[in-house]
Amino acid sequence: MLDILPSFASSDAVYNGKTLAERIAGRFYTPDNLAADLTEQMIRAFKMSGARQAIDLIDPFCGDGRLVAALLVRAADDSLLACSRWRIALWDQDKRAVTDAKQHITDLAKSLGLPASVEMHAGDSFADRPREQFDLVITNPPWELLKPDHRELAHLSLAERGQYKLRLRQISDELDKRFPDARGENAWGGWATNLARCGWDLSMRLLKPRGILGIVLPSTLFADQSSERLRRCAFTNYRLIDMAAYPPEARLFDRVDQPVVSVTMSANRQDDRPALLRVFDAALCQKSSSKIGDRETLAERGHSISVGFGATAGEILDLLKPLPKLADLEGRDGAHLWLGRELDETRVSEKLTSGTDFPFIKGRMVNRHTIVETPTRSVRRELACRFDSIARPRAVWRDVSRASQRRRMIGTVIPPGWVAGNSLHVGCYRDGDLRRTYALHGILSSFVLEFQVRCRLATGHMSLGIVRDTHIPALDRRLEERLGDEAMRLATGARIEADRMEVLVARAYGLERDSFALLLDSFEKVTDDEKALLLDKRLWMKA
């Protein structure tokens, strides 16, 4: 099924250091240190689930077999497991890789003195066929999101592109049917099939009732909106045992700059002990360890796990949980909020003209609390007049911001008459109240709101849905006026104004100084001196 096009499969065209074939086939093998840690967690959990004389083990996306090899090496050190009979299954799309893996695993088991039989399947691991079930499933599935990318397909002819897109759509639809819980939600352009989600779903299905799963996944799956249905299924029907989270800076995979988690799960849903979250730094040193919570706690948090923040995230999010959400302010009456986007920037030059009748502003022209590049072009009148929102002042913030940036919520307030490109999200009150708009900007720009956003995001896209889902202070007119007045002063750029605004918003959220200090510790690029200013007792007494 994943053999999409002959021209594609043989292509060595490279985009961002990787060929399209490498992405789809998942040819990025797991590093040894991660494999060793994952197998240790699996063996520990497996022994607690009860002894077996015969053990069925599979890697459904085995590649060169290194994960199975790491698990066998660890098992050989255990007197109980070393005496068990091992039945090993290796599946992979790459016939050469799985053939070599079978030979390697056969030789390894013999050298370790493990009684083992090894079977292989060269083909599509996602194919619809009768499934065996296994005591141990260990794997690193392909991570690709199935969607066409013109930068990657530029080497194909027009006919090949059409053929490729058609085949890709067929594959996507078929996977959605086979793995409905893995189907993505709210996808742009209808492309939402993620092979990592499908691989996770398949791996759980392969478990026997007391089986143990060890899997390597992008951390996005544990917080993004698209994966919520699969997380709900996973955390309801299986037991999460351990998560080890690694930052992008660890560079665990060659040419892949992405946060990674290795996850250990059990098919024993009767066991509801809290899972453990271990967070590692770029040098692969463990920097924190905390309990995630039981099934009820995970359900209360929307089955979302903030893998980068450890225990801090859960504690702070629990404090904010009783508060309203930004989405609660939306509505059609004059006092309600409108959230959305304005001008589509596709072929934007055709939508602009000279002059500044309707000044056009885009993401790169905005910095925190300021406009760094004054608009010099105007949106054509007939297009600008389509947006009711431009009659009002608006809080805007960038649609794209790297996870590694010091602050990710980068926005300001723009005046009536300007038109925002869709590289900016827009929020405005339907009655055009300027002070309330600045109050909104102050909340959106705060550490407390950004903390919530960072807990849910792991990509550069600042999802409007996630911002909508953040908790905000319980606002009344007096608080809005105070926040609005303070936010207006931020235009001066004075440091003390920014600090006072942050503390005022934190107070409005109901946070005490100690809780705010805990939250600030999650922002690694905020210096100790800056934190000291934000935690100044005199500032808190005046807020």
N, C-alpha and C positions, 0 to 999 in steps of 0.2 A: 504493500500500500504506500509506503514512503519512498518507493522508487518513482520519483515524480516525472523527470524527463531524462532521456539519454543525454541530451546536451548539457543538462544541469549536472548530472551525476559525474560526467567526465570533465567538467569545467574546473579550471584552476584559477578563475577570476577571484580577486581578493578585494574585499571591502573591510576597512577597519582591522586589517591584519588577519582576517579569517575568510575562508571560502564559504559559499552558500552550502556546499555539501557538508562541510564540517559542522555547521550550525544544525542542519536538519538531522544528521546522523548522530549528533551528540559526541563527536570525536574529541572530547576534552577529558582526559582520564584523571581519576581522583589521586591527589598527592598522598604519599605514604603516611605522613604524620596524621592526616585527617582519617585515613583508613584505619590506622592503629587505634585511635581513640574511639572510633565508631564501633569497631569489633569488640573492644573491651566492654563498652556499654551493653552491647548485644549479648555477649557471653554471660555477663553478670545477670542480666534479666532472664536469659534463657534458663540458667541453672535454678533460679528462684521459681520458675514455672513448673518444675518437675523433671525427673530424669527420663530419658528415653533410650532404649537399646538401639533403635534405628532412627537416624536423623535425615530428614529430607531438606535439602538446601538448594536455593536457586538465586541466580542473578539474571533477571529478564532483559537486562541491557548490559551484558557482561564486558563488552570491549575486549581488552587483553586479559581479563580475568583477575585483575589485581585485588579487587575487593574480596572475592572468594578466597584467593590465596592468603590474604591477610587474616581472614577469619579462621582458616584452617591452621595457620601457624599459631594463632592464639589458642585454638582448641587443643592442639597437640600438647600444650603445656598443662592442660587440665587432666588429671588422672581419670576422671569419670568420662569426659567427652572423648578422650583418646581411645577408649575401649568401645565406643559406639560404632555402628556401621553407618557409613555416610553414603547417601544417594544424592548425587549432585547434578543439577540441570543448569546448562548454560544456553542462553538465548541471545541472539544479536542479529541485526540487519546485515552486518558485514561478515560475509562467509569466511574470508581469510582470517579475520580477527577471532571469530568464534572457534575456528578449527585450531588455530594456534593456542587459544586459551584452553581448549580441551586437552591438548597434549601437555601443556604446562601444568595444569591442575592434576592430571593423572600422574605425571612425574613427581610433582610436589607431594601429593598424598602418599605415594610410595616411599619417598625419602623420609617423610615424617612418621611412617609406620601406621598410618591411618587406613583401615579397611574401607575402601571407597570405590564406587562405580560412578562414571561420569558420562552423561548424555548431553548432546548438543542439538540445538535447533537453529539453523541459519535461515532467517526470514523475518517477517514483520511480527514483532512481539505484541503489537496491539491487535492482531488479527482475531476475528471472532471464531473461536473454536473451543471445544470442551477443555475445561481448566482442571489441572491437578491443584492440590493444595500442599503447602510446605510448612515445616516447622520453623525454618529460618529463611527470610527474604532479605537480601542485601543488594543494594543497587544505587546507581547514579544515573537516572534517566536523562534523555536529551531535554534541553531547557527551551527550545525554540518556540516562539509565538508564530503560528502559521499565518502569515500575511505577506503579500507581495511587497517588495521594496525596489523602487526604480533604480536606486543606486547599485543594488546587487544584481539586477537583471539587465543592466545596460549592455552587457556583452551579447545578449540574445537578440535574434531577429524579431521583427514585429509578430510574425506568425508563431514563433516559439514562445514569445511572451504571452500571447493569448492562450496558447495551449497550456502553458505553465499555470496561469491564473485559473483556468478552468479545472485543471487537475487538482490544484491546491484547494479550490472550493469543494470539490468532490470529497477529498480526504478530510477536510475540516468538518463537513456535514456528517460523514460517516463516523468520525471519532465522537462527535457530539451525540450521535445516537447510541453508540456503544458505552460512552461514559457520561451520562447526563449530569451527574453530580459535579463533574469536572468542567462542565461548560461555563465559559466566562460570562459575566454580567456586564451590561452597559458598555459594550465594545464599540469603539469608533469604526465606522465603515462596515460593521458586521463581522470583522475578523477578530475572533475571541478565543480560538482554540490554542491552548498552550500545552505543548507536549510534556512539560514537567508536571502539570496537573493531571494529565492523563496517565503518566507513569506512576504518580503517587496513588491514584485511584486503582490502577491495575495491581500494584504491589500489595495494597491492602486486601484486595480480593483473593490474592494468592495465598493468604495466611490460613493455616489451620486454626481451630478455635483457641488454642493456647499459643499460637505462633508468635514469633518476634520479628519485627521489621526494622531494618536499619537503612536509611535512605538519605541521600545528599540532595538538597534542593536550594533554589534561590530563596532568600529570606522574604522576598516580596509576597510569596504565597501565604504567609502567615499574618499579613496585615492588609493586603489590598482588597478592594471591593469585589473585584472579579472572582476571587477565590473563596468568597464567604460561604457559598453553598457547600463546597468540598470540605472546608474546615469544619463546618457544622456536622457534616456526615462523619468525618474522621474523629472528632472529639466526642461525639455522642456514642458512636458504635465501637470505638477502640480506646485503649488507654495510652495516653502520652506519658512516656517515662522520662526521657532526657532530651534536651536540645543543647547543642553546642553552636554558638553564633560567632562568626568570623567576619571582620570588616573588609571592605573592598581593598584597603591598603595592604592586607595580608597577601594579596595576589596569589591565591592558592592554585589558580588555573592559569596556564600560559595564555596570554592575550585576552583574558576575561577579567574585567574590573567591576566586580559585583559582590555584594554581601552574600554570604553563604551560611547555610545551617546544615548540620548533620543531626538527624532525628532518629530516636529509638522509640518504637511503639509496640504495644502488645494487643493481640486480638482478644484478650481476656477483659471484656467490658465490665465484669463484676468487680474488678479491682479499681477503686477510685481514689487511690492515694495521689497527692499532689505531684506534679512533674517537677523536674529540676531544670533550670535554665542556667547554663554556664556561658559567660561572655568572655571572648578572647580579644587581645589587642593585635596590632599589626605584626608583632614579633612572635605571635602564637603563644603568648603567656596569658594564663587565665587571670582576668582582672576582677571578676565577680562571680558569685554563685548564689542563686535564690530560687525559692519555690514559685512556680507559676500559678498553682491553684488547682482545685478539683474541677469536675465537669460543670458544676453549678456556677463557680466563679468564672470559668471561661465563657459560659453562656451569657452571663451578665455583662461581660466585656465584648459581646458580639463575636465570640470565638476568635478574637484578634489577639495576637501576641506581639508585643513590642520587643523584638529580639535584641535590639541594640542597647536598650536602657536598663536591662535587668530588673531588679526588684523595684527600683525607683518608679518606673512607669506605672506599675500596678497600684502602688500606694497613692501616687498623685491622682491618677485617673479615678480611683475610688472616691477621693475627696471631691472631685468635680462632678461625679455622676448625678447627684440630685439637681444640678443646675439645668436651665433650659439650653436648647441647642440653637445655633445660628439659624437653622432652617425654620425654627418656630417663629421667627420674625417675618418670614415671607408671607405675602398675601396680596390681594388686589385693591385694598382700600388705601386711602391717601397716606395713612401713617405707617403702612407696611413697607417691607423691604423687597427690592427686586435684585436678584442675583443672576448673572449670565455673562454673555459676551456680545460684542457689537460687530464690527466689520470683519468679515472673512478676509485674511491677507493673501489668499491664493490669487496670483496674478494682480497683486495690489497696485502696481504701477498704472494699470488700466482704470483704476478706480479713483485715482488722484488727479488733481489739477494744480495749477499755480495759485498762489495767494494763500490766505489764511482765514477764509470765511468759516470753514469748518476744520480747524487744525487737526491733523492726523497724528496720533501718538501711539507708539508701540513699546513692547517690553524693554528693549535696550535703552530707551530714552528715560527710564524711570529708575530711581534709586530709593533707598529707604527714606521716606518723608520728603523727598525732593524730586524735581525734574531736572535731569542732567543734560538734556538736549532739547532745546526749544523747537517745537514743530515748525517746519518751513513749507509744508505742502498741505493742501486742503483736499478733503474728501468731496467728490462731486455732489452737488446739491441734491440731485435726485436720489442718491444713495443715502446721504446723511439724514434726509428727512424721514427715512424709514424707521429710525431709532428714536422712540419716545424718550428714552433715557437721557439723550444728549441735552435735553432742556434743563437738566438738573446737575448739581455738583455730584461727583461720584468718587468713592473709594476704589482704587484699582491696585492690582498686584500682579506680578509676573506669573505667567503660566509655566515657565521652566526655571528651575533652580537646582543646581547640583547638590546632592546629599552631603558633599564634603564642605560646602560653604559655611562660613561662620554663622550667618543667618539666612534662612530660606524664604521667609515671608518678606518680600521686597516690594513695597508699594507706597503710594502717596494718594493725595486727593487732586483730582483734575476739575477745572471749572466747567460751567455750562457752555455748550457750543462745540467743545472738542469731541472728537470721535476716537474711540479706543479700538485698535486692532485686536484680533483674537489671540495675540500673544499676551494679552492682559485679561484677567478676570475683572468683572465690574460688579460693584454693589452700590445701590443708591436707594434712598427713601423716595417713595412716590410723591410725597409732598415737597420734596426738594429742600428739606430743612438742613441748612449748612452745618449748624452746630452738631446735630445728631450724626451727620455724615462724618464729621471729624471724630466724634466719639467712636463710631464704627471703625474708622481707620486706626484709632488708638488701640482698640481691642485686637483687631486683625494683626497689628504689628507687634503685639506683646509677646514676651517670652512664654507666658502661660498658654496662649492659643497656639503658638508655634510648637511648643512641646507636644501638644496633642496631635498636631499635623505630622511632626517627625515620628511619632509613635506609629503612625499608619502608613507613611510613605517610605519607599526604598528605591525609588527611581527619580529621575529629574523632573518628571511631570507633576505639577502641583494640582492634583485633582480637585476640581470644584466640589465634587461630591463629598470628598473627605473634609474639606473646609466647612461645607454645610453641616457636617455631622459633628463638628466640634462644639463643646459646651462654652457658653458665654455667661457673664454675670447676669444676675436677675436685675434688669434695668428698670429704673423709674425716671421720671423727668429730671429730678434733682441730680441723680447720678449721671445721666446723659449730659446735662449741662456742664457738670464739673469735668467729666472726661473730655467733652468737646472743647471746652476752653483750654484745657491743658494740652490737647493734641494740636490746637492751632498754634500754640507757642513753639511747637517742635520745628516750625518753618525757620526759626532763627538758627537752628543747628546747635544750640547750646547743650553741652553734655548734661548739665544738671537738669535741664528740662526733660531730656530723654529718661534719665534715671528716675525722676519724680513721676513721670508718666507710667513707667514700668511698675513702680511700687503702688501707685494708685490703682492700676488695673489688677494687680495681684491682690490687694486689699478688697477690691470689688468682687473678686472671685471667692473671697472668704479665706484666703491663704494667710497663715501666720509666717513670720520671718523665717523660722526654722524649716517650714515646708518649702518656702520659696528658695532657700539655700539648697535644699535637696534637689529641687528642680533645676537650678542653675548648674549644678554639677554635671548634668547631662549634656551641657553645651561645652564641649571640650575646647573650642577655640575662643571662648570668652576667658580672658586672663584673670588671674587672682586679684589683680588690682581693680579690674572692672567689677568683679564680683563683690569686692570689699565696698566699693562705692554704692552698689545696688543694695547692700545689706546694712548700710550705715543706720545705726539706731535712731539718730535724729531725723533722718529722712522718713523712717517708718512711723515715728511719733507724730509727724506732721501730716502724714497721708490720711 
